């Protein structure tokens, strides 16, 4: 594996963690969960499906972080072999981060 490919991979991993931090900060500053009850799950057809404590909304970036961390460990384990799984771990993590950021933004509209 050459040096430029490693830099591209590291950039994508850093991008995953930056999006996770953006999601966390978005939830903290825009939604501002406290002790109040918030909508945690929203369905377009049925409306709000699940209410809960405001602190539970932090499970969104926490889940994304754990999935990305597991994929990063898997990436480091598979790094010796150049195969499709390297790309899959990075892009799955990036996709998850983007989807959960979109979920946080949509929850802002509901709350």
C-alpha positions as CSV (number, residue, x, y, z in Angstrom):
1,X,0.0,0.0,0.0
2,X,1.5,3.3,-1.0
3,X,1.8,6.4,1.1
4,X,-0.9,8.5,-0.8
5,X,-3.5,5.8,-0.4
6,X,-2.8,5.7,3.4
7,X,-3.2,9.5,3.6
8,X,-6.6,9.3,1.8
9,X,-7.8,6.6,4.2
10,X,-6.7,8.6,7.2
11,X,-8.4,11.7,5.8
12,X,-11.7,9.7,5.5
13,X,-11.3,8.3,9.1
14,X,-10.7,11.8,10.3
15,X,-13.7,13.0,8.4
16,X,-15.8,10.4,10.2
17,X,-14.7,11.6,13.6
18,X,-15.2,15.2,12.6
19,X,-18.8,14.5,11.5
20,X,-19.4,12.7,14.8
21,X,-18.2,15.8,16.7
22,X,-20.4,18.0,14.6
23,X,-23.4,15.8,15.4
24,X,-22.6,15.9,19.1
25,X,-22.2,19.7,19.1
26,X,-25.3,20.1,17.0
27,X,-27.3,18.1,19.5
28,X,-25.8,20.0,22.4
29,X,-26.3,23.6,21.1
30,X,-29.3,23.3,18.8
31,X,-31.5,20.8,20.5
32,X,-30.2,21.5,24.0
33,X,-31.4,18.4,25.8
34,X,-31.7,18.8,29.5
35,X,-34.0,17.2,31.9
36,X,-37.0,17.8,29.6
37,X,-38.8,15.1,27.6
38,X,-37.9,15.0,23.9
39,X,-39.1,13.0,20.9
40,X,-36.5,10.4,20.3
41,X,-38.0,8.6,17.3
42,X,-40.2,10.1,14.6
43,X,-42.0,8.4,11.8
44,X,-43.4,10.4,8.9
45,X,-46.6,8.4,8.7
46,X,-47.4,8.1,12.4
47,X,-45.6,11.0,14.0
48,X,-43.6,10.7,17.2
49,X,-43.2,7.1,18.2
50,X,-40.9,7.4,21.2
51,X,-40.4,10.0,23.9
52,X,-37.7,9.9,26.4
53,X,-35.3,11.9,28.6
54,X,-33.3,14.5,26.8
55,X,-30.0,12.9,27.7
56,X,-31.0,9.8,25.7
57,X,-30.6,11.8,22.4
58,X,-26.8,11.6,23.0
59,X,-27.1,7.9,22.1
60,X,-27.1,9.0,18.4
61,X,-23.4,10.2,18.3
62,X,-22.4,7.6,20.8
63,X,-23.7,4.8,18.7
64,X,-22.0,6.3,15.6
65,X,-18.7,6.6,17.5
66,X,-18.7,3.0,18.6
67,X,-19.5,1.7,15.1
68,X,-16.8,3.8,13.7
69,X,-14.3,2.7,16.3
70,X,-15.1,-0.9,15.7
71,X,-14.7,-0.4,12.0
72,X,-11.4,1.4,12.6
73,X,-10.1,-1.5,14.6
74,X,-11.3,-3.9,11.8
75,X,-9.6,-1.7,9.3
76,X,-6.3,-1.8,11.2
77,X,-6.6,-5.6,11.4
78,X,-7.2,-5.9,7.7
79,X,-4.7,-3.3,6.6
80,X,-2.1,-5.9,5.6
81,X,-4.3,-7.2,2.9
82,X,-5.4,-4.9,0.2
83,X,-9.0,-5.9,-0.4
84,X,-12.5,-4.6,-0.7
85,X,-13.1,-4.8,3.1
86,X,-10.8,-1.8,3.7
87,X,-12.9,0.4,1.5
88,X,-16.1,-1.1,3.0
89,X,-15.1,-0.3,6.6
90,X,-14.3,3.3,5.8
91,X,-17.4,4.1,3.6
92,X,-19.8,2.2,5.9
93,X,-18.5,4.4,8.8
94,X,-18.8,7.5,6.7
95,X,-22.3,6.6,5.6
96,X,-23.4,5.9,9.2
97,X,-22.0,9.2,10.4
98,X,-23.9,11.1,7.6
99,X,-27.2,9.2,8.2
100,X,-27.1,9.8,12.0
101,X,-26.3,13.5,11.5
102,X,-29.3,13.7,9.2
103,X,-31.3,11.9,12.0
104,X,-30.2,14.5,14.5
105,X,-31.1,17.4,12.2
106,X,-34.6,15.9,11.6
107,X,-35.1,15.5,15.3
108,X,-34.3,19.2,15.7
109,X,-37.3,19.9,13.5
110,X,-39.5,17.7,15.6
111,X,-38.4,19.0,19.0
